[in-house]
Amino acid sequence: MPAEQRRLITSAIDSAEEQLLQLRGVQTGPTAEVARRLLRGLGHSAGLIEAAWKRTAVAAVNGGVPLQEVARWVDMPVEVLSQMLTAGRQENGG
């Protein structure tokens, strides 16, 4: 995973942790606003993580690891993983 992507994920997770502390009352602020920011940050982090694991899965398959093995690593049926990776290539113009 590229260093920039790791940095973005780490930053998003750190932000989410800070917002969780706000929910626990360590800092003041309306609960709804803190929850909204937390969910937005977690959603962004989830997107980054999903993109990272898909890139890693593609790299593994392109490197010669059988699709069945990669599917086992990500605990996903082979057909579903194949469709996701194919859809990702089409979205990226591949």
C-alpha positions as CSV (number, residue, x, y, z in Angstrom):
1,M,0.0,0.0,0.0
2,P,1.4,3.4,-0.9
3,A,2.7,5.5,2.0
4,E,0.3,8.4,1.2
5,Q,-2.7,6.0,1.4
6,R,-1.4,4.6,4.7
7,R,-1.1,8.2,6.0
8,L,-4.6,9.0,4.9
9,I,-6.0,5.9,6.6
10,T,-4.1,6.5,9.8
11,S,-5.2,10.2,9.9
12,A,-8.8,9.2,9.4
13,I,-8.6,6.6,12.2
14,D,-6.9,9.1,14.5
15,S,-9.7,11.6,13.8
16,A,-12.3,8.9,14.5
17,E,-10.6,8.1,17.8
18,E,-10.6,11.7,18.8
19,Q,-14.3,12.0,18.0
20,L,-15.0,8.9,20.1
21,L,-13.4,10.6,23.0
22,Q,-15.7,13.5,22.5
23,L,-18.7,11.2,22.6
24,R,-17.4,9.9,26.0
25,G,-17.6,13.4,27.4
26,V,-13.8,14.1,27.4
27,Q,-14.5,17.2,25.3
28,T,-17.8,19.1,25.1
29,G,-20.0,19.4,22.0
30,P,-23.4,18.3,20.8
31,T,-23.6,14.6,20.6
32,A,-25.4,14.6,17.2
33,E,-22.7,16.7,15.6
34,V,-19.9,14.6,17.1
35,A,-21.7,11.4,15.9
36,R,-22.2,12.9,12.4
37,R,-18.5,13.8,12.1
38,L,-17.5,10.4,13.5
39,L,-19.7,8.5,11.0
40,R,-18.4,10.6,8.1
41,G,-14.8,10.0,9.1
42,L,-15.4,6.3,9.5
43,G,-17.2,6.1,6.1
44,H,-14.2,7.8,4.5
45,S,-11.8,5.5,6.3
46,A,-13.8,2.4,5.2
47,G,-13.6,3.6,1.6
48,L,-9.8,4.0,1.8
49,I,-9.4,0.6,3.4
50,E,-11.7,-1.0,0.8
51,A,-9.7,0.5,-2.0
52,A,-6.4,-0.6,-0.4
53,W,-7.5,-4.3,0.0
54,K,-8.8,-4.4,-3.6
55,R,-5.5,-3.0,-4.9
56,T,-3.7,-5.6,-2.8
57,A,-5.9,-8.4,-4.1
58,V,-5.3,-7.3,-7.7
59,A,-1.6,-7.1,-7.0
60,A,-1.6,-10.6,-5.5
61,V,-3.6,-12.1,-8.5
62,N,-1.4,-10.2,-11.0
63,G,1.6,-11.6,-9.1
64,G,0.5,-15.1,-9.7
65,V,-1.4,-16.0,-6.5
66,P,-4.5,-18.0,-7.5
67,L,-7.8,-16.2,-7.2
68,Q,-9.1,-19.0,-5.0
69,E,-6.3,-18.4,-2.5
70,V,-6.9,-14.6,-2.4
71,A,-10.6,-15.2,-2.0
72,R,-9.8,-17.4,1.0
73,W,-7.6,-14.6,2.5
74,V,-10.4,-12.1,2.3
75,D,-13.0,-14.6,3.4
76,M,-15.1,-14.1,0.2
77,P,-16.5,-16.4,-2.4
78,V,-14.3,-16.6,-5.5
79,E,-17.2,-15.5,-7.8
80,V,-17.9,-12.4,-5.7
81,L,-14.2,-11.4,-5.5
82,S,-13.8,-12.0,-9.3
83,Q,-16.8,-9.7,-10.0
84,M,-15.5,-7.0,-7.6
85,L,-12.1,-7.0,-9.2
86,T,-13.5,-7.0,-12.7
87,A,-15.9,-4.1,-11.8
88,G,-12.9,-2.2,-10.3
89,R,-10.9,-2.6,-13.5
90,Q,-13.8,-1.4,-15.6
91,E,-14.3,1.6,-13.3
92,N,-10.6,2.5,-13.6
93,G,-10.7,2.2,-17.4
94,G,-9.0,-1.2,-17.5
